[in-house]
Amino acid sequence: MELGIGMFGDLAFDQTTGKYRDAGVKIREILEQVKLMDEVGLDVFAMGEHHRPDYAVSSPEIVLAAAASITKNIKLASGVTVLSSSEPVKVYEDFSTLDLISDGRAEIFVGRGSFIESFPLYGYSLNDYEQLFDEKLELLLKINSEENVSWSGKLRAPMQNQTVYPRAKNDGKLVIWRAVGGTPQSVLNAAQLGMPLVVAIIGGMPIQFRNLIEFYKQEYKKAGHDVANMQIAIHSHTFVSNDQNIIDGYFHTYKSRMDRIGASRGWAPYTKMQYDGGRSKEGALFIGSPAEVADKIAYMKEIFGITRFIGHMDVGDPAHDIMMKSIELFGKDVLPVIKPL
């Protein structure tokens, strides 16, 4: 069982100045936090991609490359690479380079993403939303598995017997996960391709995803893939503290982010009842003491058979010292309980 941390690089909004917190400061804090993750023995760090003023990171691979130079063991992943609006050749080049810098620790989580700002930014049409992803995933997987690539699609120029350099360490093959938000077709495609699966569970009750994950397992076997290679992860909002006052106070930080996103999506204001319900055993928030969080992750292992848990730990941009303490507790108190599972 692997345990990791994911981040989006959230930037707090200062109501007094009307500005978001400085992105440079945030990125330097993230690097300090990743160094600590490595020191306390966590298995993976996943860095998200966004193109908005309220997130500091639009280029995860650059942040991950910086992290590679100050860490020794932790795996470094995108969380996620928005493949629909990315160029598969460049994605492979960036992550194979990261893989060489980090001595084989690079991974890619590919997904459609829950935000769409990158489409107009990079000149893509949302009318091609599905086809862009399908074509680009096909090409990325082909680049990853074959030295000389010949490929053609409808939305990108063809490739004829071309090789993408540099090649990653493991015979040129990077670990590429399929990140999903709960769409059965996406889960089916991942299973048929034999890709490891990351399911984002950030609301409601995780138990509601059990049929979806069982569907993945069923279709993975049906497609003839070796069950011994099957990997399933969940990615959920997480925060750890031994101080109940900090846990209670984090509600306001968390609410600020959920309300900011929700305002553009028609969501009602986030409530304390939702927060407390999410923190219950059946809820999707892994927020609490080390023992509470460990128990809940163990429950996920029991109901899903997951091989990895990614705790998304910077929602709302908690203060750096509080984040560092949360990471320390996650590694020193939660990891020893979860690792043997």
Disulfide bonds with the S-S distance in Angstrom:
none
